[in-house]
Amino acid sequence: MFAFAPSAQSVVPVAGSPDVLFPVHRIYCVGRNYAEHDREMGGSGRGTPCFFAKPADAVVPINPKKTAEVDFPPMTENLQHEVELVIAIGKTAKNIAVEQARACVWGWAVGVDLTRRDLQAAAKEMRRPWTTAKGFDQSAPISFIKPAAEAPDMNNAELWLYVNNQEKQKGLTSDMIWSIDEVISEISRYWTLQPGDLIFTGSPAGVSKIEKGDVVRAGCSGVGTIEFKLV
Ligand code: MN
């Protein structure tokens, strides 16, 4: 028996079959995976990508037919958006070779890695972890998951994000420093990837500050579009 009722399993519905739910195990994220974003963050454009994580219950699945509401987080004066291709893992993988990595992909989503940029800057300055900057409640709005069998080649997908109908981000997954398969392989060297894991693969340039009341619309070609309002 449990000491108290366990919390609900985090889930993301499957695109086209919203009664089918993808159970979220962990959320991994790649930092600095696009040269131009590395430069806008003060890097050289040739930095080595890094990994961080968000709690599984940070996901906010967004129905493509509705504008969702996402809580504006406390403790920040500089919340920023990062549109990213998300890999949904469907197989256990440990130390997997780059060539075998794609077989672990169950599907794809588009997600927004919401970031308390002021807390992240302070953490970098003090050489402290990014947890408060990246791993907060509702920090991972995400589309329904498109099964891999129904999606095109995501190595050359277009990512875009608008704030209040103004274009902020536009990028191509082909510009990732570490490719989709390299990201999966590299993460599997540090952790055992499990069915239900999500991987946010990094953001192209153009990140900017967003405020309460702003409407964010983001998409990825071949996957879908999401829209949410910060409340
Ligand atoms: Mn990111």
Boltz pocket constraint, residues with backbone or C-beta under 6 A from the ligand:
constraints:
  - pocket:
      binder: B
      contacts: [[A, 29], [A, 30], [A, 31], [A, 82], [A, 84], [A, 113], [A, 200], [A, 202], [A, 203]]
      max_distance: 6.0
